[in-house]
């Protein structure tokens, strides 16, 4: 079966994160990205229809859904950029914001979870997914498009080469081997096409292998980026909780020394969790434990703070009632005695909150009875 919709590849993005991109470059990029978005949607619609009529359609549902989800994430971000672009009425602040929208993360996840990637990475991922679907559905380009498809495959192999350079040393050799194999096959097909050979049956498997390789490399790079962000976040949170823990322990010591009864809540020490791990499974557990420490510190801070606040509130009430008594019952010896006893409790640490509360209540009741 031949593809009716011309195959399209994502345009090259301008600038980098946080940089101010010249308006002319942005205009060119937004025009190309808008065209890519519309043509990719038409292509995905065609692929969706082909999958519905394919005997293997059910097995391709997940790929179709993921492709549509990635396209939707790109389309939504494109609309945000257009709003910021405001028909070209932009200054440096707006162009920097657009650069952030281009290079910042967007959720391009599917039913299996979310994957934060940048707009250019999402576009490349969409290209790879569409290419893989075409190959699985045996939707080959027409003869007029073969040369264009070979050029796109060559460009795809070059993108794969760039992605391979980002691979960790322990898996780079395997990625290099896959790239070299793809490069050899693209070169071979290009030579065969020049000689007039029929390459229609060969381009599909190559298309699928190249798409799978690029997709896996993009996902791997995004996953490593996300993991690095999680490690950085864990270290930041750990430092914050370490500082908070010291402050809460000081607050607890103060409460125990100055009020009675004082809360008896344990104040966790985040350093007991050890250093931040860098393996995914252990990092996820570590972040969960950090959250537990955060909640426990919050509870301890609230409890010890409330005890100290209760002492301050009772002391303020006692002083306020004394001011009132000066005008309502001046010279009343009973009230003077209650105030003296209350001040004595306040000035004796640890302050007995129950006794102080009873004295303040008695002062209030006596004062109300004198009206």
C-alpha positions in Angstrom: 0.0 0.0 0.0 1.2 3.5 -0.8 1.2 6.5 1.5 -1.1 9.3 0.2 0.1 11.9 2.6 3.6 13.2 1.9 6.1 12.2 4.6 7.3 15.1 6.8 10.2 15.6 9.3 10.3 18.0 12.2 12.1 21.3 11.5 15.4 22.1 13.3 14.8 24.3 16.4 16.5 27.7 16.9 18.6 28.8 19.9 18.9 27.1 23.2 17.3 27.2 26.6 17.0 30.7 28.0 18.6 32.4 25.0 16.9 35.2 23.1 16.3 33.9 19.6 16.1 36.5 16.8 12.5 37.2 15.7 13.3 36.3 12.1 14.5 32.8 13.1 11.5 32.3 15.3 9.1 33.3 12.5 10.7 30.8 10.2 10.7 28.0 12.8 7.1 28.7 13.8 6.0 28.5 10.2 7.8 25.3 9.6 6.5 23.8 12.9 3.0 24.7 12.1 3.2 23.0 8.7 4.8 20.0 10.3 2.0 19.8 12.9 -0.7 19.9 10.3 0.9 17.4 8.0 1.8 15.0 10.8 -1.8 15.1 12.0 -3.0 14.2 8.5 -0.4 11.4 8.3 -1.5 10.0 11.7 -5.1 10.1 10.6 -4.2 8.0 7.6 -2.1 5.6 9.7 -5.1 5.3 12.1 -7.4 4.4 9.3 -4.9 1.9 7.9 -4.6 0.3 11.4 -8.4 0.0 11.6 -8.4 -2.1 8.4 -5.2 -4.0 9.2 -5.5 -7.6 10.6 -2.8 -6.6 13.1 -4.7 -3.4 14.1 -5.3 -4.3 17.7 -1.5 -4.8 18.3 -0.9 -1.3 17.0 -3.4 0.5 19.2 -0.8 1.4 21.8 1.5 2.9 19.2 -1.3 4.8 17.6 -2.4 6.2 21.0 1.2 7.2 21.9 1.7 8.8 18.6 -1.5 10.9 18.9 -0.6 11.8 22.5 2.9 13.0 21.5 1.4 15.0 18.7 -1.2 16.6 21.0 1.6 17.6 23.5 3.5 19.2 20.6 0.4 20.9 19.3 -0.5 22.3 22.7 3.0 23.7 23.2 2.9 25.2 19.7 -0.3 27.1 20.6 1.3 28.4 23.8 4.2 29.7 21.7 1.9 31.3 19.2 0.2 33.2 22.1 3.5 34.4 23.3 4.7 35.3 19.8 1.6 37.5 19.4 2.0 37.9 15.7 5.6 39.1 16.1 5.0 41.7 18.7 7.8 40.5 20.9 10.8 41.9 22.7 13.8 40.2 24.4 11.7 39.0 27.3 9.1 37.3 25.1 11.7 35.7 22.8 13.5 34.3 25.9 10.2 33.0 27.1 9.5 31.3 23.8 13.0 29.8 23.9 12.1 28.3 27.3 8.8 27.0 25.9 10.7 25.3 23.0 13.5 23.8 25.1 11.7 23.3 28.4 10.1 20.0 29.3 6.6 19.0 28.2 4.6 15.9 29.2 4.7 13.7 26.1 3.6 10.6 28.0 1.2 7.9 26.9 -0.9 5.3 28.7 2.2 3.8 30.2 3.3 6.9 32.0 4.7 10.3 31.4 8.0 11.2 29.8 9.2 14.8 30.1 10.9 15.8 26.9 11.6 19.1 25.2 9.6 20.2 22.1 12.3 19.3 19.6 12.7 15.9 21.3 8.9 15.3 21.2 8.9 16.2 17.5 11.8 13.7 16.8 9.9 11.1 18.8 6.8 11.7 16.8 8.8 11.3 13.6 10.2 8.0 14.8 6.8 6.7 15.9 5.2 7.6 12.6 8.0 6.0 10.7 7.7 2.8 12.8 3.9 2.7 12.2 4.4 3.1 8.5 6.7 0.2 8.4 4.5 -2.0 10.6 1.5 -1.3 8.4 3.6 -1.7 5.2 2.6 1.8 4.0 5.5 2.6 1.6 6.1 5.9 0.0 5.3 6.2 -3.7 8.1 6.1 -6.3 8.3 9.9 -6.5 8.9 10.0 -2.7 11.6 7.3 -2.5 14.5 9.7 -3.0 13.0 12.1 -0.5 12.5 9.2 2.0 16.1 8.1 1.5 17.2 11.7 2.3 15.1 11.6 5.4 16.5 8.3 6.4 20.0 9.7 6.0 19.1 12.7 8.2 17.6 10.3 10.7 20.8 8.3 10.8 22.7 11.5 11.4 20.4 12.4 14.3 21.0 8.9 15.7 24.7 9.5 15.5 24.3 12.6 17.6 22.2 10.7 20.1 24.7 7.9 20.3 27.3 10.5 21.5 25.1 11.2 24.5 24.9 7.5 25.6 26.8 6.4 28.7 30.0 4.6 28.2 28.7 1.3 29.4 26.1 1.1 26.6 27.7 3.3 23.9 29.3 0.4 22.0 26.0 -1.3 21.4 24.4 2.0 20.2 27.4 2.6 17.9 27.0 -0.9 16.4 23.3 -0.2 15.6 24.2 3.2 14.1 26.9 1.7 11.9 24.5 -1.0 10.7 21.8 1.6 9.8 24.4 3.9 8.1 25.6 0.9 6.0 22.0 0.0 5.0 21.0 3.5 4.1 24.2 3.9 1.9 23.4 0.5 0.2 19.8 1.5 -0.5 20.9 4.9 -1.9 23.3 3.1 -4.3 20.7 0.6 -5.4 18.2 3.4 -6.0 20.7 5.2 -8.2 21.1 2.0 -10.3 17.3 1.8 -10.7 16.9 -1.2 -8.5 13.5 -1.8 -6.7 14.1 -1.0 -3.1 10.4 -0.8 -2.0 10.6 -4.0 -0.1 13.8 -3.0 1.7 13.0 0.5 2.8 10.2 -0.7 5.2 12.4 -2.8 7.5 15.1 -0.2 7.5 12.5 2.5 8.3 11.3 0.4 11.2 14.8 -0.3 12.6 15.9 3.3 12.3 12.6 4.5 13.9 13.0 2.0 16.8 16.6 2.9 17.4 16.0 6.7 17.4 12.9 6.3 19.6 14.9 4.2 22.1 17.7 6.7 22.2 15.4 9.6 22.7 13.5 7.9 25.5 16.8 6.8 27.1 18.2 10.3 27.0 15.0 11.8 28.4 14.9 9.1 31.1 18.5 9.9 32.2 17.7 13.6 32.2 14.6 13.0 34.4 16.7 10.7 36.7 19.4 13.4 37.0 16.7 15.9 37.8 15.3 13.6 40.5 18.8 13.2 42.0 19.3 16.9 42.1 15.8 17.4 43.6 16.5 14.7 46.2 19.8 16.5 47.2 18.0 19.8 47.4 15.2 18.4 49.5 17.6 16.6 51.7 19.6 19.8 52.4 16.3 21.7 53.1 15.1 19.0 55.5 18.5 18.9 57.2 18.2 22.6 58.0 14.5 22.3 58.9 15.3 19.3 61.2 17.9 21.3 63.2 15.4 24.2 63.6 12.6 21.8 64.7 15.0 20.1 67.2 15.8 23.5 68.6 12.1 24.3 68.8 11.5 21.0 70.6 14.3 21.7 73.1 12.8 25.1 73.8 9.3 23.7 74.3 10.4 21.0 76.6 12.4 23.5 78.7 9.7 26.2 78.9 6.3 24.5 79.0 4.7 21.5 80.8 3.3 19.3 79.6 5.3 19.5 76.4 4.7 17.3 73.3 6.8 14.1 73.1 7.2 13.7 69.4 10.4 12.3 67.8 12.1 14.7 65.5 13.6 12.7 62.6 17.1 13.2 61.4 17.2 13.1 57.6 21.0 12.4 57.6 20.0 8.9 58.9 18.8 8.1 55.4 22.3 8.2 54.1 23.5 9.8 50.9 21.3 10.2 47.9 21.4 7.1 45.6 21.5 7.3 41.8 19.8 4.0 40.8 16.1 4.5 39.8 14.6 2.0 42.2 16.6 3.2 45.2 16.1 6.8 44.3 12.3 6.3 44.2 12.4 4.7 47.7 14.7 7.6 48.9 12.3 10.2 47.7 9.4 8.4 49.4 11.4 8.4 52.7 12.2 12.1 52.3 8.5 12.8 52.0 7.9 10.9 55.2 10.6 12.9 57.0 9.0 16.1 55.7 5.6 15.1 57.0 7.1 14.1 60.4 9.0 17.3 60.7 5.9 19.3 59.9 3.9 17.4 62.6 6.6 18.0 65.2 7.0 21.6 64.3 3.2 22.2 64.6 3.0 20.3 67.9 5.9 22.0 69.7 5.0 25.4 68.2 1.4 25.0 69.4 2.6 24.4 73.0 4.7 27.6 73.0 1.9 29.5 71.3 -0.5 28.4 74.0 1.8 29.8 76.7 2.1 33.1 74.9 -1.7 33.3 74.3 -2.4 32.7 78.0 0.2 35.3 79.1 -1.4 37.9 76.7 -4.9 37.1 77.9 -3.8 37.6 81.6 -2.3 41.0 80.8 -5.3 42.0 78.7 -7.7 41.1 81.6 -5.5 43.1 84.0 -5.8 46.2 81.8 -9.6 45.7 81.7 -9.8 45.2 85.5 -8.0 48.5 86.0 -11.1 50.2 84.5 -13.9 47.8 85.7 -12.7 46.8 89.2 -9.8 49.1 90.2 -8.0 48.0 93.4 -9.7 44.7 93.6 -7.4 42.6 95.8 -8.7 39.2 94.6 -8.0 40.0 91.0 -4.6 41.4 92.0 -3.8 38.1 93.7 -4.9 36.0 90.7 -2.7 38.1 88.5 0.3 37.8 90.8 -0.1 34.0 90.8 -0.5 33.9 87.1 2.6 35.9 86.5 4.5 33.7 88.9 3.5 30.6 86.9 4.6 32.4 83.7 8.0 33.3 85.1 8.7 29.8 86.4 9.9 27.4 83.8 8.7 25.0 82.7 5.4 26.9 82.7 2.6 24.7 83.9 0.0 25.2 81.1 -2.9 23.6 82.9 -2.4 25.7 86.0 -1.9 28.9 84.0 -5.0 28.2 82.0 -7.0 27.6 85.2 -5.8 30.9 86.7 -6.6 32.9 83.5 -10.0 31.3 83.4 -10.6 32.2 87.1 -9.5 35.7 86.5 -11.8 36.1 83.5 -14.8 34.6 85.5 -14.2 36.8 88.5 -13.8 39.9 86.2 -17.1 39.1 84.4 -18.8 38.7 87.8 -17.8 42.2 88.9 -19.7 43.9 86.1 
